[in-house]
Amino acid sequence: MARIRFGDQISPQVSRVALGGAATIQNLGDVDTNTNGLGDGYLLIYNQSTNRFETGNVLNNVTVNGGSFWWHQPS
C-alpha cells in the first residue's frame, strides 16, 4: 500500500539524477510503459508483484495524509 505524507514529515529530496546517453522512460528496465501506455496526467506506480514501475492514471491502495495545518481567520 502506497502512503504519502506532507507537512509533519521530512521527505527525501533528490538533488541530481544522471542518465547516460539518450535515455527515455520507455528504455528503463524497471518501467513498464507497454501495459497501460503513456498519456497526459499519467504517473509511475510501483507494482510490488512485478517489481517494476507501471504507468497509469488511476491510483489504487493509496493513502494520502496532508499533514497538520492550522488556519486563522483574520478579524
C-alpha positions in Angstrom: 0.0 0.0 0.0 1.4 3.4 -1.0 1.5 6.2 1.5 2.2 9.9 1.0 2.6 12.3 3.9 3.1 16.1 3.8 3.5 18.7 6.5 4.8 16.9 9.5 7.3 14.6 7.8 10.6 15.4 6.1 10.7 13.9 2.6 13.9 12.9 1.0 15.0 15.1 -1.9 16.9 14.2 -5.0 19.5 16.8 -5.9 20.7 15.2 -9.1 19.8 12.4 -11.4 22.3 11.2 -14.1 21.3 9.1 -17.1 23.8 8.3 -19.8 23.0 8.7 -23.5 19.6 9.4 -24.9 17.7 7.7 -22.1 13.9 7.8 -22.1 11.4 6.4 -19.7 10.5 3.7 -22.1 14.1 2.5 -22.1 14.4 2.0 -18.4 14.5 -1.7 -17.4 12.2 -1.5 -14.4 9.5 0.6 -16.0 6.6 -0.9 -18.0 5.1 1.6 -20.4 3.5 -1.0 -22.7 0.7 -2.3 -20.5 -1.1 1.0 -19.9 0.7 3.2 -22.4 1.6 6.8 -21.8 -0.7 9.8 -21.6 -1.2 13.2 -20.1 -1.5 13.0 -16.4 -0.1 9.5 -16.1 2.1 8.6 -13.1 4.7 5.9 -12.4 3.2 3.5 -9.9 5.3 0.7 -8.3 3.8 -2.8 -8.6 5.3 -5.0 -5.9 4.2 -8.2 -7.6 6.2 -7.4 -10.7 9.0 -5.4 -9.0 8.5 -2.8 -11.8 7.0 0.7 -12.1 4.0 0.9 -14.4 2.3 3.8 -16.0 -1.3 4.7 -15.0 -3.8 7.4 -14.3 -5.7 5.6 -11.5 -4.3 5.1 -8.0 -5.5 2.1 -6.0 -4.5 1.3 -2.4 -3.2 4.8 -1.7 -3.3 6.7 1.5 -2.6 10.4 1.2 -2.0 12.2 4.5 -2.0 16.0 4.0 -0.3 16.6 7.4 -1.3 19.1 10.1 -2.4 22.6 9.2 -3.5 25.5 11.3 -5.6 28.2 9.8 -6.5 31.5 11.5 -9.3 33.6 10.0 -8.3 37.3 10.0 -10.6 39.6 12.1 
